[in-house]
Amino acid sequence: MNLRTLLIHGGRDRDPYTGASSIPIYQTSTFAQADPEHPGRYDYARSGNPTREALEESIAALEGGACGLAFGSGMAATSSVLLLFRPGDHLVVGEAVYGGTYRILQGLFHQWQLEVTFVDTQDPEAVRRAIRPTTRALFVETPANPLLQITDLRAMAALAAEHGLLSIVDNTFMSPYLQRPIKLGFDIVVHSATKFLGGHSDLIAGLVVARDETLGRRLKSIQNAFGGILGPMDAWLTLRGIKTLGVRLEAQQASAQKIAQWLREQPKVNHVYYPGFPDHPGRAIHFGQASGAGAIVSFELPDGPAAMAFLKRVRLPLVAVSLGGVESILSHPATMSHAALPPAARRARAISDGLVRLSVGLEDADDLMADISNALG
Ligand SMILES: *Cc1c(COP(=O)(O)O)cnc(C)c1O
């Protein structure tokens, strides 16, 4: 089946018990056992819930993995994956991974003696050099936030295979509609389904997909034991969001391309970052592993005060943390997602005070450009 069909029919496309076209919200904690000697398919809802399972089957089908798992947030998903490792294990992690991922690795998991080297994964040789005898996994994100740097997923999967490492990728920015890392050799895909998969800025959710059954069983037992599961209502909302992922992303991406090109011509905009530009660094790699440039555009205003003035004047996009919703969302990395980084570290990563990130929504692109133009002053 093609992806557009999988979005509608992948996994459980109707309720197996009633035929309902929308999987019911099984709002329950437990399941009565008709025969206590032979437990039924479901026993306790932390271990399995039909609404959550429908979502888990859907994301497994979309990513082309053996097993999908749904968690209460993207961070619960990532944290549960990190529980695969033990004290003394070493991980090589992209230096531009999501801030929350950076934070748990530096804080919580550091306390548990998980060792991490952060590297620029745009450079496979830097990744190779960081691998030690105790290295167990490689964790990357592409395109990375907020400058949309590209990591070569095939090269990363090959390095991981060569050194016997688990390969893990955060696929939130692309979603399986545009990029399917398991097909490129990755072992584990994590998502913040809060973003494009949910797509309506109305829930927090995380998903994990494992390439094979064995890894799937290990992650499933962590999910059940650690308990960071997604509730049935939010599983249902995510399932509903997934059905329109394709049409939403196509439209948002088309607007993003148009807006990015237009931003490039604005005298008050110093630089625009968008993988859809012919001269975006890593563009050839990106289009060798993804089918589109996505709906996130970052651009640089002259300085912090100019960015603040712009964010205060803009009317249509929400000024907020998050991305991937039907409404456009503008964020200011220096004071939001990357505020925890010291200014020198931000400068070293080219995250200036004038940088803003736009997640392009489903509004009319001309209306968005008019609003942005007005706010640029
Ligand atoms: C938002 C986000 C996360 C964290 O997900 P939550 O659902 O907020 O816990 C992880 N990775 C990326 C790339 C994100 O954008």
The ligand as a MOL file (V3000), in Angstrom:
LIG
                    3D

  0  0  0     0  0            999 V3000
M  V30 BEGIN CTAB
M  V30 COUNTS 15 15 0 0 0
M  V30 BEGIN ATOM
M  V30 1 C 8.6010 18.4360 20.7690 0
M  V30 2 C 9.7050 17.5410 20.4300 0
M  V30 3 C 10.0890 16.4890 21.2790 0
M  V30 4 C 9.4580 16.2660 22.6240 0
M  V30 5 O 8.1330 15.8590 22.5290 0
M  V30 6 P 7.0120 16.1790 23.6180 0
M  V30 7 O 5.7970 15.5860 22.9970 0
M  V30 8 O 6.9570 17.6600 23.7920 0
M  V30 9 O 7.4260 15.5020 24.8870 0
M  V30 10 C 11.1010 15.6520 20.8610 0
M  V30 11 N 11.7290 15.8390 19.6760 0
M  V30 12 C 11.4010 16.8370 18.8570 0
M  V30 13 C 12.1450 17.0000 17.5670 0
M  V30 14 C 10.3900 17.7220 19.1930 0
M  V30 15 O 10.0750 18.7380 18.3640 0
M  V30 END ATOM
M  V30 BEGIN BOND
M  V30 1 1 1 2
M  V30 2 1 2 3
M  V30 3 2 2 14
M  V30 4 1 3 4
M  V30 5 2 3 10
M  V30 6 1 4 5
M  V30 7 1 5 6
M  V30 8 2 6 7
M  V30 9 1 6 8
M  V30 10 1 6 9
M  V30 11 1 10 11
M  V30 12 2 11 12
M  V30 13 1 12 13
M  V30 14 1 12 14
M  V30 15 1 14 15
M  V30 END BOND
M  V30 END CTAB
M  END
